[in-house]
Amino acid sequence: MSSGRLILETERLVLREVTTGDVAFILELLNTPKFLKYIGDRGVRDIDAAQQYIDDRYLASYRDNGCGLYGVVEKAGRKLIGACGFVRRETLPGPDIGFSFLPAYEGKGYGFESASAVMKYGRETLGLDEVLAITSLDNDASERLLVKLGFRFDRVEELDGEPLKIYSTGISESPV
C-alpha cells in the first residue's frame, strides 16, 4: 500500500490521498457488486485502466478542486478499505460527499466514521457552507447514512440520464 498525503485521522481510520500505488485497490473497489449497482460501471477492468482512473479522477480532483475522494485506511490492519470525500460535478452547483467500501468492511460503522470526519474537514478546513449528496433511487443503506449525517432529501433529478435522489445539508447545521 502506498501512502498519499494524510488528510485526517479518526479513532479507527486514516484518510489520505489516493496515489498511483493504489491501482490494485481501485480496480477491486470499482468492480465490487455494490459499486457497480449503486455508483455505476466505470469500465475499469485492468491495472492500466485503474491507473488512468486514478490520474483522471483522483489526482485531477486534488489538483483542480483542492479536495477529492480519499483512501480510507483501517488503522488496525493498515489496509486500504474504502474511499470517502468530496466530488465536484459539472451537473451539480456544489460539492457532494461520496463513499464506498470493500464488501468485507461494510456494516462496521466505517462509513459514518469517515463521512463524519470528512464533513468536519469540509467545514473547518475547506470552508464549505453546503454539501450535497446523490444516491440511486434504491440505495437505502446510503440514504440511511446520509440522514444520520444530517442530510435532508431535496428532490429527484436526472443526472447523466439516470434519475437520482439529491440531498443537501448546510454543513454548519450538520450534527457531526
PyMOL commands that place a pseudoatom at each C-alpha (Angstrom):
pseudoatom trace, name=CA, resn=MET, resi=1, chain=A, elem=C, hetatm=0, pos=[0.000, 0.000, 0.000]
pseudoatom trace, name=CA, resn=SER, resi=2, chain=A, elem=C, hetatm=0, pos=[1.325, 3.398, -0.933]
pseudoatom trace, name=CA, resn=SER, resi=3, chain=A, elem=C, hetatm=0, pos=[0.975, 6.355, 1.361]
pseudoatom trace, name=CA, resn=GLY, resi=4, chain=A, elem=C, hetatm=0, pos=[-0.522, 9.532, -0.008]
pseudoatom trace, name=CA, resn=ARG, resi=5, chain=A, elem=C, hetatm=0, pos=[-0.765, 12.854, 1.787]
pseudoatom trace, name=CA, resn=LEU, resi=6, chain=A, elem=C, hetatm=0, pos=[-2.525, 12.478, 5.139]
pseudoatom trace, name=CA, resn=ILE, resi=7, chain=A, elem=C, hetatm=0, pos=[-5.846, 14.319, 5.253]
pseudoatom trace, name=CA, resn=LEU, resi=8, chain=A, elem=C, hetatm=0, pos=[-7.297, 13.313, 8.631]
pseudoatom trace, name=CA, resn=GLU, resi=9, chain=A, elem=C, hetatm=0, pos=[-7.468, 10.633, 11.291]
pseudoatom trace, name=CA, resn=THR, resi=10, chain=A, elem=C, hetatm=0, pos=[-10.315, 9.202, 13.325]
pseudoatom trace, name=CA, resn=GLU, resi=11, chain=A, elem=C, hetatm=0, pos=[-10.303, 6.667, 16.136]
pseudoatom trace, name=CA, resn=ARG, resi=12, chain=A, elem=C, hetatm=0, pos=[-10.076, 3.686, 13.758]
pseudoatom trace, name=CA, resn=LEU, resi=13, chain=A, elem=C, hetatm=0, pos=[-9.248, 5.220, 10.383]
pseudoatom trace, name=CA, resn=VAL, resi=14, chain=A, elem=C, hetatm=0, pos=[-6.755, 7.278, 8.429]
pseudoatom trace, name=CA, resn=LEU, resi=15, chain=A, elem=C, hetatm=0, pos=[-7.927, 9.184, 5.356]
pseudoatom trace, name=CA, resn=ARG, resi=16, chain=A, elem=C, hetatm=0, pos=[-5.255, 10.025, 2.836]
pseudoatom trace, name=CA, resn=GLU, resi=17, chain=A, elem=C, hetatm=0, pos=[-4.931, 10.975, -0.797]
pseudoatom trace, name=CA, resn=VAL, resi=18, chain=A, elem=C, hetatm=0, pos=[-5.069, 8.087, -3.239]
pseudoatom trace, name=CA, resn=THR, resi=19, chain=A, elem=C, hetatm=0, pos=[-1.829, 7.602, -5.168]
pseudoatom trace, name=CA, resn=THR, resi=20, chain=A, elem=C, hetatm=0, pos=[-0.723, 5.765, -8.278]
pseudoatom trace, name=CA, resn=GLY, resi=21, chain=A, elem=C, hetatm=0, pos=[0.392, 2.926, -5.998]
pseudoatom trace, name=CA, resn=ASP, resi=22, chain=A, elem=C, hetatm=0, pos=[-3.246, 2.171, -5.137]
pseudoatom trace, name=CA, resn=VAL, resi=23, chain=A, elem=C, hetatm=0, pos=[-4.188, 0.713, -8.537]
pseudoatom trace, name=CA, resn=ALA, resi=24, chain=A, elem=C, hetatm=0, pos=[-4.984, -2.809, -7.257]
pseudoatom trace, name=CA, resn=PHE, resi=25, chain=A, elem=C, hetatm=0, pos=[-7.304, -1.385, -4.598]
pseudoatom trace, name=CA, resn=ILE, resi=26, chain=A, elem=C, hetatm=0, pos=[-9.074, 0.916, -7.073]
pseudoatom trace, name=CA, resn=LEU, resi=27, chain=A, elem=C, hetatm=0, pos=[-9.504, -1.964, -9.533]
pseudoatom trace, name=CA, resn=GLU, resi=28, chain=A, elem=C, hetatm=0, pos=[-11.078, -4.082, -6.775]
pseudoatom trace, name=CA, resn=LEU, resi=29, chain=A, elem=C, hetatm=0, pos=[-13.297, -1.299, -5.352]
pseudoatom trace, name=CA, resn=LEU, resi=30, chain=A, elem=C, hetatm=0, pos=[-14.707, -0.200, -8.704]
pseudoatom trace, name=CA, resn=ASN, resi=31, chain=A, elem=C, hetatm=0, pos=[-15.721, -3.757, -9.524]
pseudoatom trace, name=CA, resn=THR, resi=32, chain=A, elem=C, hetatm=0, pos=[-17.497, -4.705, -6.299]
pseudoatom trace, name=CA, resn=PRO, resi=33, chain=A, elem=C, hetatm=0, pos=[-21.169, -5.599, -6.808]
pseudoatom trace, name=CA, resn=LYS, resi=34, chain=A, elem=C, hetatm=0, pos=[-22.495, -2.623, -4.804]
pseudoatom trace, name=CA, resn=PHE, resi=35, chain=A, elem=C, hetatm=0, pos=[-20.210, -0.128, -6.548]
pseudoatom trace, name=CA, resn=LEU, resi=36, chain=A, elem=C, hetatm=0, pos=[-21.385, -1.399, -9.931]
pseudoatom trace, name=CA, resn=LYS, resi=37, chain=A, elem=C, hetatm=0, pos=[-25.048, -1.380, -8.866]
pseudoatom trace, name=CA, resn=TYR, resi=38, chain=A, elem=C, hetatm=0, pos=[-25.277, 1.884, -6.938]
pseudoatom trace, name=CA, resn=ILE, resi=39, chain=A, elem=C, hetatm=0, pos=[-22.465, 4.068, -8.273]
pseudoatom trace, name=CA, resn=GLY, resi=40, chain=A, elem=C, hetatm=0, pos=[-22.010, 2.728, -11.766]
pseudoatom trace, name=CA, resn=ASP, resi=41, chain=A, elem=C, hetatm=0, pos=[-19.780, 0.743, -14.042]
pseudoatom trace, name=CA, resn=ARG, resi=42, chain=A, elem=C, hetatm=0, pos=[-16.693, 2.823, -14.740]
pseudoatom trace, name=CA, resn=GLY, resi=43, chain=A, elem=C, hetatm=0, pos=[-15.345, 0.294, -17.249]
pseudoatom trace, name=CA, resn=VAL, resi=44, chain=A, elem=C, hetatm=0, pos=[-12.173, -0.226, -15.224]
pseudoatom trace, name=CA, resn=ARG, resi=45, chain=A, elem=C, hetatm=0, pos=[-11.193, -3.853, -15.841]
pseudoatom trace, name=CA, resn=ASP, resi=46, chain=A, elem=C, hetatm=0, pos=[-7.396, -3.924, -15.600]
pseudoatom trace, name=CA, resn=ILE, resi=47, chain=A, elem=C, hetatm=0, pos=[-4.462, -2.241, -13.884]
pseudoatom trace, name=CA, resn=ASP, resi=48, chain=A, elem=C, hetatm=0, pos=[-3.850, 0.166, -16.778]
pseudoatom trace, name=CA, resn=ALA, resi=49, chain=A, elem=C, hetatm=0, pos=[-7.462, 1.361, -16.678]
pseudoatom trace, name=CA, resn=ALA, resi=50, chain=A, elem=C, hetatm=0, pos=[-7.265, 1.717, -12.886]
pseudoatom trace, name=CA, resn=GLN, resi=51, chain=A, elem=C, hetatm=0, pos=[-4.113, 3.818, -13.280]
pseudoatom trace, name=CA, resn=GLN, resi=52, chain=A, elem=C, hetatm=0, pos=[-5.865, 6.062, -15.793]
pseudoatom trace, name=CA, resn=TYR, resi=53, chain=A, elem=C, hetatm=0, pos=[-8.871, 6.362, -13.476]
pseudoatom trace, name=CA, resn=ILE, resi=54, chain=A, elem=C, hetatm=0, pos=[-6.644, 7.463, -10.581]
pseudoatom trace, name=CA, resn=ASP, resi=55, chain=A, elem=C, hetatm=0, pos=[-4.954, 10.052, -12.819]
pseudoatom trace, name=CA, resn=ASP, resi=56, chain=A, elem=C, hetatm=0, pos=[-8.203, 11.362, -14.345]
pseudoatom trace, name=CA, resn=ARG, resi=57, chain=A, elem=C, hetatm=0, pos=[-10.422, 11.329, -11.266]
pseudoatom trace, name=CA, resn=TYR, resi=58, chain=A, elem=C, hetatm=0, pos=[-8.499, 11.304, -8.012]
pseudoatom trace, name=CA, resn=LEU, resi=59, chain=A, elem=C, hetatm=0, pos=[-5.302, 13.178, -8.820]
pseudoatom trace, name=CA, resn=ALA, resi=60, chain=A, elem=C, hetatm=0, pos=[-7.074, 15.651, -11.115]
pseudoatom trace, name=CA, resn=SER, resi=61, chain=A, elem=C, hetatm=0, pos=[-9.601, 16.459, -8.372]
pseudoatom trace, name=CA, resn=TYR, resi=62, chain=A, elem=C, hetatm=0, pos=[-6.890, 17.080, -5.770]
pseudoatom trace, name=CA, resn=ARG, resi=63, chain=A, elem=C, hetatm=0, pos=[-5.124, 19.372, -8.246]
pseudoatom trace, name=CA, resn=ASP, resi=64, chain=A, elem=C, hetatm=0, pos=[-8.175, 21.175, -9.670]
pseudoatom trace, name=CA, resn=ASN, resi=65, chain=A, elem=C, hetatm=0, pos=[-10.506, 21.305, -6.645]
pseudoatom trace, name=CA, resn=GLY, resi=66, chain=A, elem=C, hetatm=0, pos=[-8.157, 21.132, -3.666]
pseudoatom trace, name=CA, resn=CYS, resi=67, chain=A, elem=C, hetatm=0, pos=[-10.044, 18.069, -2.434]
pseudoatom trace, name=CA, resn=GLY, resi=68, chain=A, elem=C, hetatm=0, pos=[-11.499, 14.815, -3.665]
pseudoatom trace, name=CA, resn=LEU, resi=69, chain=A, elem=C, hetatm=0, pos=[-12.198, 11.256, -2.656]
pseudoatom trace, name=CA, resn=TYR, resi=70, chain=A, elem=C, hetatm=0, pos=[-9.670, 9.964, -0.162]
pseudoatom trace, name=CA, resn=GLY, resi=71, chain=A, elem=C, hetatm=0, pos=[-8.478, 6.469, 0.562]
pseudoatom trace, name=CA, resn=VAL, resi=72, chain=A, elem=C, hetatm=0, pos=[-9.810, 5.132, 3.856]
pseudoatom trace, name=CA, resn=VAL, resi=73, chain=A, elem=C, hetatm=0, pos=[-7.218, 3.051, 5.704]
pseudoatom trace, name=CA, resn=GLU, resi=74, chain=A, elem=C, hetatm=0, pos=[-8.139, 0.859, 8.662]
pseudoatom trace, name=CA, resn=LYS, resi=75, chain=A, elem=C, hetatm=0, pos=[-5.579, 1.597, 11.373]
pseudoatom trace, name=CA, resn=ALA, resi=76, chain=A, elem=C, hetatm=0, pos=[-5.712, -1.891, 12.908]
pseudoatom trace, name=CA, resn=GLY, resi=77, chain=A, elem=C, hetatm=0, pos=[-4.908, -3.764, 9.703]
pseudoatom trace, name=CA, resn=ARG, resi=78, chain=A, elem=C, hetatm=0, pos=[-3.190, -0.870, 7.908]
pseudoatom trace, name=CA, resn=LYS, resi=79, chain=A, elem=C, hetatm=0, pos=[-5.282, -1.806, 4.887]
pseudoatom trace, name=CA, resn=LEU, resi=80, chain=A, elem=C, hetatm=0, pos=[-6.992, 0.428, 2.350]
pseudoatom trace, name=CA, resn=ILE, resi=81, chain=A, elem=C, hetatm=0, pos=[-10.671, -0.463, 2.797]
pseudoatom trace, name=CA, resn=GLY, resi=82, chain=A, elem=C, hetatm=0, pos=[-12.669, 2.238, 1.033]
pseudoatom trace, name=CA, resn=ALA, resi=83, chain=A, elem=C, hetatm=0, pos=[-12.937, 5.776, -0.266]
pseudoatom trace, name=CA, resn=CYS, resi=84, chain=A, elem=C, hetatm=0, pos=[-14.686, 8.824, 1.176]
pseudoatom trace, name=CA, resn=GLY, resi=85, chain=A, elem=C, hetatm=0, pos=[-14.560, 12.512, 0.345]
pseudoatom trace, name=CA, resn=PHE, resi=86, chain=A, elem=C, hetatm=0, pos=[-15.898, 15.228, -1.913]
pseudoatom trace, name=CA, resn=VAL, resi=87, chain=A, elem=C, hetatm=0, pos=[-16.686, 15.133, -5.620]
pseudoatom trace, name=CA, resn=ARG, resi=88, chain=A, elem=C, hetatm=0, pos=[-17.172, 18.190, -7.829]
pseudoatom trace, name=CA, resn=ARG, resi=89, chain=A, elem=C, hetatm=0, pos=[-19.526, 17.514, -10.746]
pseudoatom trace, name=CA, resn=GLU, resi=90, chain=A, elem=C, hetatm=0, pos=[-20.374, 19.921, -13.531]
pseudoatom trace, name=CA, resn=THR, resi=91, chain=A, elem=C, hetatm=0, pos=[-24.015, 18.853, -13.142]
pseudoatom trace, name=CA, resn=LEU, resi=92, chain=A, elem=C, hetatm=0, pos=[-24.312, 19.996, -9.508]
pseudoatom trace, name=CA, resn=PRO, resi=93, chain=A, elem=C, hetatm=0, pos=[-23.928, 23.504, -8.017]
pseudoatom trace, name=CA, resn=GLY, resi=94, chain=A, elem=C, hetatm=0, pos=[-21.629, 22.390, -5.186]
pseudoatom trace, name=CA, resn=PRO, resi=95, chain=A, elem=C, hetatm=0, pos=[-19.507, 19.536, -3.883]
pseudoatom trace, name=CA, resn=ASP, resi=96, chain=A, elem=C, hetatm=0, pos=[-21.146, 16.241, -2.997]
pseudoatom trace, name=CA, resn=ILE, resi=97, chain=A, elem=C, hetatm=0, pos=[-19.954, 13.689, -0.497]
pseudoatom trace, name=CA, resn=GLY, resi=98, chain=A, elem=C, hetatm=0, pos=[-19.197, 10.206, -1.704]
pseudoatom trace, name=CA, resn=PHE, resi=99, chain=A, elem=C, hetatm=0, pos=[-18.229, 6.959, -0.018]
pseudoatom trace, name=CA, resn=SER, resi=100, chain=A, elem=C, hetatm=0, pos=[-17.719, 3.320, -0.918]
pseudoatom trace, name=CA, resn=PHE, resi=101, chain=A, elem=C, hetatm=0, pos=[-16.126, 0.388, 0.858]
pseudoatom trace, name=CA, resn=LEU, resi=102, chain=A, elem=C, hetatm=0, pos=[-14.921, -3.081, 0.067]
pseudoatom trace, name=CA, resn=PRO, resi=103, chain=A, elem=C, hetatm=0, pos=[-17.618, -5.643, 0.994]
pseudoatom trace, name=CA, resn=ALA, resi=104, chain=A, elem=C, hetatm=0, pos=[-15.671, -7.107, 3.942]
pseudoatom trace, name=CA, resn=TYR, resi=105, chain=A, elem=C, hetatm=0, pos=[-15.675, -3.654, 5.613]
pseudoatom trace, name=CA, resn=GLU, resi=106, chain=A, elem=C, hetatm=0, pos=[-19.337, -2.722, 5.167]
pseudoatom trace, name=CA, resn=GLY, resi=107, chain=A, elem=C, hetatm=0, pos=[-21.645, -2.652, 8.185]
pseudoatom trace, name=CA, resn=LYS, resi=108, chain=A, elem=C, hetatm=0, pos=[-18.849, -1.847, 10.656]
pseudoatom trace, name=CA, resn=GLY, resi=109, chain=A, elem=C, hetatm=0, pos=[-19.549, 1.874, 11.061]
pseudoatom trace, name=CA, resn=TYR, resi=110, chain=A, elem=C, hetatm=0, pos=[-16.641, 2.943, 8.847]
pseudoatom trace, name=CA, resn=GLY, resi=111, chain=A, elem=C, hetatm=0, pos=[-18.958, 4.856, 6.507]
pseudoatom trace, name=CA, resn=PHE, resi=112, chain=A, elem=C, hetatm=0, pos=[-20.336, 7.029, 9.287]
pseudoatom trace, name=CA, resn=GLU, resi=113, chain=A, elem=C, hetatm=0, pos=[-16.952, 7.431, 10.959]
pseudoatom trace, name=CA, resn=SER, resi=114, chain=A, elem=C, hetatm=0, pos=[-15.182, 8.527, 7.769]
pseudoatom trace, name=CA, resn=ALA, resi=115, chain=A, elem=C, hetatm=0, pos=[-18.047, 10.646, 6.405]
pseudoatom trace, name=CA, resn=SER, resi=116, chain=A, elem=C, hetatm=0, pos=[-18.493, 12.456, 9.745]
pseudoatom trace, name=CA, resn=ALA, resi=117, chain=A, elem=C, hetatm=0, pos=[-14.794, 13.318, 9.749]
pseudoatom trace, name=CA, resn=VAL, resi=118, chain=A, elem=C, hetatm=0, pos=[-14.928, 14.400, 6.095]
pseudoatom trace, name=CA, resn=MET, resi=119, chain=A, elem=C, hetatm=0, pos=[-17.874, 16.706, 6.821]
pseudoatom trace, name=CA, resn=LYS, resi=120, chain=A, elem=C, hetatm=0, pos=[-15.954, 18.295, 9.715]
pseudoatom trace, name=CA, resn=TYR, resi=121, chain=A, elem=C, hetatm=0, pos=[-12.889, 18.638, 7.452]
pseudoatom trace, name=CA, resn=GLY, resi=122, chain=A, elem=C, hetatm=0, pos=[-15.069, 20.266, 4.785]
pseudoatom trace, name=CA, resn=ARG, resi=123, chain=A, elem=C, hetatm=0, pos=[-16.438, 22.787, 7.255]
pseudoatom trace, name=CA, resn=GLU, resi=124, chain=A, elem=C, hetatm=0, pos=[-13.271, 23.576, 9.211]
pseudoatom trace, name=CA, resn=THR, resi=125, chain=A, elem=C, hetatm=0, pos=[-10.519, 23.193, 6.613]
pseudoatom trace, name=CA, resn=LEU, resi=126, chain=A, elem=C, hetatm=0, pos=[-12.147, 23.664, 3.211]
pseudoatom trace, name=CA, resn=GLY, resi=127, chain=A, elem=C, hetatm=0, pos=[-14.645, 26.314, 4.348]
pseudoatom trace, name=CA, resn=LEU, resi=128, chain=A, elem=C, hetatm=0, pos=[-17.652, 24.606, 2.779]
pseudoatom trace, name=CA, resn=ASP, resi=129, chain=A, elem=C, hetatm=0, pos=[-21.055, 26.037, 3.664]
pseudoatom trace, name=CA, resn=GLU, resi=130, chain=A, elem=C, hetatm=0, pos=[-23.179, 23.387, 1.977]
pseudoatom trace, name=CA, resn=VAL, resi=131, chain=A, elem=C, hetatm=0, pos=[-22.587, 19.841, 0.797]
pseudoatom trace, name=CA, resn=LEU, resi=132, chain=A, elem=C, hetatm=0, pos=[-24.798, 17.804, -1.492]
pseudoatom trace, name=CA, resn=ALA, resi=133, chain=A, elem=C, hetatm=0, pos=[-25.162, 14.045, -1.819]
pseudoatom trace, name=CA, resn=ILE, resi=134, chain=A, elem=C, hetatm=0, pos=[-26.638, 11.835, -4.509]
pseudoatom trace, name=CA, resn=THR, resi=135, chain=A, elem=C, hetatm=0, pos=[-27.877, 8.256, -4.431]
pseudoatom trace, name=CA, resn=SER, resi=136, chain=A, elem=C, hetatm=0, pos=[-29.614, 5.923, -6.808]
pseudoatom trace, name=CA, resn=LEU, resi=137, chain=A, elem=C, hetatm=0, pos=[-33.322, 5.582, -6.122]
pseudoatom trace, name=CA, resn=ASP, resi=138, chain=A, elem=C, hetatm=0, pos=[-32.931, 2.191, -4.395]
pseudoatom trace, name=CA, resn=ASN, resi=139, chain=A, elem=C, hetatm=0, pos=[-29.761, 2.722, -2.331]
pseudoatom trace, name=CA, resn=ASP, resi=140, chain=A, elem=C, hetatm=0, pos=[-31.401, 2.538, 1.086]
pseudoatom trace, name=CA, resn=ALA, resi=141, chain=A, elem=C, hetatm=0, pos=[-28.158, 1.976, 3.031]
pseudoatom trace, name=CA, resn=SER, resi=142, chain=A, elem=C, hetatm=0, pos=[-26.577, 5.182, 1.712]
pseudoatom trace, name=CA, resn=GLU, resi=143, chain=A, elem=C, hetatm=0, pos=[-29.798, 7.075, 2.323]
pseudoatom trace, name=CA, resn=ARG, resi=144, chain=A, elem=C, hetatm=0, pos=[-29.834, 5.969, 5.988]
pseudoatom trace, name=CA, resn=LEU, resi=145, chain=A, elem=C, hetatm=0, pos=[-26.211, 7.071, 6.377]
pseudoatom trace, name=CA, resn=LEU, resi=146, chain=A, elem=C, hetatm=0, pos=[-26.902, 10.460, 4.798]
pseudoatom trace, name=CA, resn=VAL, resi=147, chain=A, elem=C, hetatm=0, pos=[-29.854, 11.072, 7.121]
pseudoatom trace, name=CA, resn=LYS, resi=148, chain=A, elem=C, hetatm=0, pos=[-27.693, 10.073, 10.113]
pseudoatom trace, name=CA, resn=LEU, resi=149, chain=A, elem=C, hetatm=0, pos=[-25.107, 12.621, 8.909]
pseudoatom trace, name=CA, resn=GLY, resi=150, chain=A, elem=C, hetatm=0, pos=[-27.755, 15.374, 8.871]
pseudoatom trace, name=CA, resn=PHE, resi=151, chain=A, elem=C, hetatm=0, pos=[-28.614, 15.477, 5.179]
pseudoatom trace, name=CA, resn=ARG, resi=152, chain=A, elem=C, hetatm=0, pos=[-32.167, 16.079, 4.046]
pseudoatom trace, name=CA, resn=PHE, resi=153, chain=A, elem=C, hetatm=0, pos=[-33.806, 14.809, 0.872]
pseudoatom trace, name=CA, resn=ASP, resi=154, chain=A, elem=C, hetatm=0, pos=[-34.389, 17.614, -1.629]
pseudoatom trace, name=CA, resn=ARG, resi=155, chain=A, elem=C, hetatm=0, pos=[-35.564, 16.121, -4.907]
pseudoatom trace, name=CA, resn=VAL, resi=156, chain=A, elem=C, hetatm=0, pos=[-35.182, 13.517, -7.608]
pseudoatom trace, name=CA, resn=GLU, resi=157, chain=A, elem=C, hetatm=0, pos=[-33.213, 14.835, -10.565]
pseudoatom trace, name=CA, resn=GLU, resi=158, chain=A, elem=C, hetatm=0, pos=[-31.979, 13.231, -13.734]
pseudoatom trace, name=CA, resn=LEU, resi=159, chain=A, elem=C, hetatm=0, pos=[-28.183, 13.374, -13.950]
pseudoatom trace, name=CA, resn=ASP, resi=160, chain=A, elem=C, hetatm=0, pos=[-26.345, 11.790, -16.850]
pseudoatom trace, name=CA, resn=GLY, resi=161, chain=A, elem=C, hetatm=0, pos=[-29.551, 10.096, -17.978]
pseudoatom trace, name=CA, resn=GLU, resi=162, chain=A, elem=C, hetatm=0, pos=[-30.310, 8.461, -14.601]
pseudoatom trace, name=CA, resn=PRO, resi=163, chain=A, elem=C, hetatm=0, pos=[-32.872, 9.573, -12.004]
pseudoatom trace, name=CA, resn=LEU, resi=164, chain=A, elem=C, hetatm=0, pos=[-31.039, 10.183, -8.712]
pseudoatom trace, name=CA, resn=LYS, resi=165, chain=A, elem=C, hetatm=0, pos=[-32.022, 11.375, -5.252]
pseudoatom trace, name=CA, resn=ILE, resi=166, chain=A, elem=C, hetatm=0, pos=[-30.406, 14.681, -4.305]
pseudoatom trace, name=CA, resn=TYR, resi=167, chain=A, elem=C, hetatm=0, pos=[-29.731, 15.503, -0.652]
pseudoatom trace, name=CA, resn=SER, resi=168, chain=A, elem=C, hetatm=0, pos=[-28.269, 18.614, 0.929]
pseudoatom trace, name=CA, resn=THR, resi=169, chain=A, elem=C, hetatm=0, pos=[-27.119, 19.973, 4.222]
pseudoatom trace, name=CA, resn=GLY, resi=170, chain=A, elem=C, hetatm=0, pos=[-25.865, 23.278, 5.398]
pseudoatom trace, name=CA, resn=ILE, resi=171, chain=A, elem=C, hetatm=0, pos=[-22.588, 21.881, 6.684]
pseudoatom trace, name=CA, resn=SER, resi=172, chain=A, elem=C, hetatm=0, pos=[-22.698, 24.179, 9.691]
pseudoatom trace, name=CA, resn=GLU, resi=173, chain=A, elem=C, hetatm=0, pos=[-26.017, 22.535, 10.625]
pseudoatom trace, name=CA, resn=SER, resi=174, chain=A, elem=C, hetatm=0, pos=[-24.509, 19.061, 10.467]
pseudoatom trace, name=CA, resn=PRO, resi=175, chain=A, elem=C, hetatm=0, pos=[-24.639, 17.066, 13.724]
pseudoatom trace, name=CA, resn=VAL, resi=176, chain=A, elem=C, hetatm=0, pos=[-21.059, 15.860, 13.199]
for i in range(1, 176): cmd.bond("trace and resi %d" % i, "trace and resi %d" % (i + 1))
show_as sticks, trace
zoom trace
